[in-house]
Each structure stands twice: as structure tokens, then as C-alpha cells.
Amino acid sequence: MQLRNVELGDVDAYVRMRCDPVMMADLGGPLPRAGMEDKVRRDVHRVAADLDWIKMVVPDPAAPEVVAGTVTLWSHESDDGPMSEIGWMVLPEHQGRGLAKLAVRTLLEQARDEGRWGLVHAFPATGNGASNGICRSLGFRFVAGREVTFADRVLSANHWAIDPSTALI
Ligand SMILES: CC(C)(COP(=O)(O)OP(=O)(O)OC[C@H]1O[C@@H](n2cnc3c(N)ncnc32)[C@H](O)[C@@H]1OP(=O)(O)O)[C@@H](O)C(=O)NCCC(=O)NCCS
């Protein structure tokens, strides 16, 4: 498995992840197809400016054209000041092989090694067994259940947090 930065050519992977009702079932439903070129362009720009880490998951470096999913680490304002957050997705045909967990661990190892991002938070949907399992088994601490807003929708989620420099398993 390899993580690489998002590129302008990743529109198709974004559409398959973000505009698909099954992929987005826990994230408030599919997003409109029309906004995806803009979203990829904005994400490529934010990576180039070193604001966010937005990685595509490539299962086999010998077949770099195959993208299985994405893992992203970014910072945003919260009621308690700036907050680092990580999120992830793996396409159905690549699920169940440990790819999401490996991708999340790999990005948190990079955060630890570069001493960046501080405490990292995650907000998987309450009913998302796999994503809550990833948090639990990588050493995240359960904080609380809470409502979160994703793409202007309010969702019921679990709040987890990890300090990658001390707690990553
Ligand atoms: C959630 C998702 C990322 C999981 O991807 P994946 O590559 O299949 O996950 P993994 O294979 O790495 O499995 C992660 C862990 O969850 C466990 N798991 C898988 N499905 C599970 C389920 N339904 N209930 C509980 N645990 C589950 C796995 O056994 C594994 O734990 P282990 O390593 O301790 O055995 C993927 O299904 C997805 O992208 N779904 C749609 C989008 C989404 O919901 N994203 C997350 C938003 S927070």
C-alpha cells in the first residue's frame, strides 16, 4: 500500500466515493456530481500550499492507476480553537482487507514523525462498525458521542482522539 497526494486526475475516484449513495450512507447521502472537479482542484491547491494532507490510497505501487480510497488530515476551527481531524474512505471492491486501517495508521505515523498536527480527532458515524473499530484498535481514546456537521448535514457520530506521538498502536 502507498499513499500519494491527490492530483487533478482523481476526479473519477472522488465521484465514486462522494457521489455514491452506499459510500455516503453514513455521511448524509451522496454529494452532487457537479461540484467534484472544483472540489479536487481546491484539494490539490490546499496540498500544494501544505495546508492539508489529502492522500489517495494505492493498494499496489506496481499498479499506480488503481486508487482504493482516501485518507485526509486537516485543521479547522472549533469551539475550542483549531482542531486537527482525520477522515477516510475505501471503495467497496477494496474493503475488508485492512486497507483503511493501514492507511490511517500510515498517515498518523507520518504526523508523529514530522511532529505536526498535535492531537488528532476523528468523528465516525455512530453506526459505522469498521470506522469505530479502526479508531479503537489504533489507540484512539473515545471522547463522547456528539452531533457533527459534514457537507452541511448534521450527523450522529462518535468523537475519538489520539496523540500519535504517544498513543499510536
Ligand atoms: C469504513 C471503511 C473505511 C472501512 O474500510 P476497510 O478497508 O474495509 O476497513 P478495514 O479492512 O481496514 O477494517 C477496519 C477494521 O474494522 C473491522 N470491521 C470491518 N467491518 C466491520 C463491521 N461491520 N463492524 C465492526 N468491525 C468491522 C475490521 O475487522 C478491522 O478491524 P481489525 O483490523 O481489528 O480486524 C469503508 O467501509 C468505507 O469507506 N465506507 C464508506 C465511507 C465511510 O463510512 N467512511 C468513514 C467515515 S468516518
PDBQT file of the ligand as one rigid body, heavy atoms in Angstrom, charges set to zero:
ROOT
HETATM    1  C1  LIG A 201     -15.411   2.282   6.790  1.00  0.00    +0.000 C 
HETATM    2  C2  LIG A 201     -14.405   1.892   5.731  1.00  0.00    +0.000 C 
HETATM    3  C3  LIG A 201     -13.396   2.993   5.604  1.00  0.00    +0.000 C 
HETATM    4  C4  LIG A 201     -13.693   0.583   6.129  1.00  0.00    +0.000 C 
HETATM    5  O1  LIG A 201     -12.705   0.294   5.171  1.00  0.00    +0.000 OA
HETATM    6  P1  LIG A 201     -11.985  -1.139   5.108  1.00  0.00    +0.000 P 
HETATM    7  O2  LIG A 201     -10.742  -1.016   4.293  1.00  0.00    +0.000 OA
HETATM    8  O3  LIG A 201     -12.970  -2.154   4.701  1.00  0.00    +0.000 OA
HETATM    9  O4  LIG A 201     -11.596  -1.363   6.641  1.00  0.00    +0.000 OA
HETATM   10  P2  LIG A 201     -10.506  -2.375   7.190  1.00  0.00    +0.000 P 
HETATM   11  O5  LIG A 201     -10.494  -3.593   6.324  1.00  0.00    +0.000 OA
HETATM   12  O6  LIG A 201      -9.235  -1.631   7.417  1.00  0.00    +0.000 OA
HETATM   13  O7  LIG A 201     -11.141  -2.813   8.591  1.00  0.00    +0.000 OA
HETATM   14  C5  LIG A 201     -11.002  -1.995   9.715  1.00  0.00    +0.000 C 
HETATM   15  C6  LIG A 201     -11.387  -2.741  10.970  1.00  0.00    +0.000 C 
HETATM   16  O8  LIG A 201     -12.811  -2.773  11.104  1.00  0.00    +0.000 OA
HETATM   17  C7  LIG A 201     -13.247  -4.120  11.287  1.00  0.00    +0.000 C 
HETATM   18  N1  LIG A 201     -14.549  -4.200  10.654  1.00  0.00    +0.000 N 
HETATM   19  C8  LIG A 201     -14.866  -4.274   9.358  1.00  0.00    +0.000 A 
HETATM   20  N2  LIG A 201     -16.203  -4.230   9.193  1.00  0.00    +0.000 NA
HETATM   21  C9  LIG A 201     -16.730  -4.138  10.435  1.00  0.00    +0.000 A 
HETATM   22  C10 LIG A 201     -18.064  -4.040  10.963  1.00  0.00    +0.000 A 
HETATM   23  N3  LIG A 201     -19.111  -4.024  10.152  1.00  0.00    +0.000 N 
HETATM   24  N4  LIG A 201     -18.234  -3.954  12.287  1.00  0.00    +0.000 NA
HETATM   25  C11 LIG A 201     -17.167  -3.947  13.126  1.00  0.00    +0.000 A 
HETATM   26  N5  LIG A 201     -15.890  -4.025  12.699  1.00  0.00    +0.000 NA
HETATM   27  C12 LIG A 201     -15.690  -4.108  11.370  1.00  0.00    +0.000 A 
HETATM   28  C13 LIG A 201     -12.180  -4.949  10.629  1.00  0.00    +0.000 C 
HETATM   29  O9  LIG A 201     -12.174  -6.266  11.146  1.00  0.00    +0.000 OA
HETATM   30  C14 LIG A 201     -10.923  -4.180  11.001  1.00  0.00    +0.000 C 
HETATM   31  O10 LIG A 201     -10.542  -4.405  12.339  1.00  0.00    +0.000 OA
HETATM   32  P3  LIG A 201      -9.322  -5.389  12.738  1.00  0.00    +0.000 P 
HETATM   33  O11 LIG A 201      -8.148  -4.958  11.946  1.00  0.00    +0.000 OA
HETATM   34  O12 LIG A 201      -9.169  -5.171  14.184  1.00  0.00    +0.000 OA
HETATM   35  O13 LIG A 201      -9.801  -6.745  12.343  1.00  0.00    +0.000 OA
HETATM   36  C15 LIG A 201     -15.119   1.682   4.383  1.00  0.00    +0.000 C 
HETATM   37  O14 LIG A 201     -16.102   0.706   4.540  1.00  0.00    +0.000 OA
HETATM   38  C16 LIG A 201     -15.772   2.935   3.854  1.00  0.00    +0.000 C 
HETATM   39  O15 LIG A 201     -15.109   3.761   3.279  1.00  0.00    +0.000 OA
HETATM   40  N6  LIG A 201     -17.092   3.086   3.990  1.00  0.00    +0.000 N 
HETATM   41  C17 LIG A 201     -17.824   4.200   3.425  1.00  0.00    +0.000 C 
HETATM   42  C18 LIG A 201     -17.354   5.566   3.833  1.00  0.00    +0.000 C 
HETATM   43  C19 LIG A 201     -17.246   5.775   5.304  1.00  0.00    +0.000 C 
HETATM   44  O16 LIG A 201     -18.151   5.404   6.024  1.00  0.00    +0.000 OA
HETATM   45  N7  LIG A 201     -16.123   6.368   5.739  1.00  0.00    +0.000 N 
HETATM   46  C20 LIG A 201     -15.836   6.587   7.126  1.00  0.00    +0.000 C 
HETATM   47  C21 LIG A 201     -16.439   7.837   7.623  1.00  0.00    +0.000 C 
HETATM   48  S1  LIG A 201     -15.896   8.092   9.280  1.00  0.00    +0.000 SA
ENDROOT
TORSDOF 0
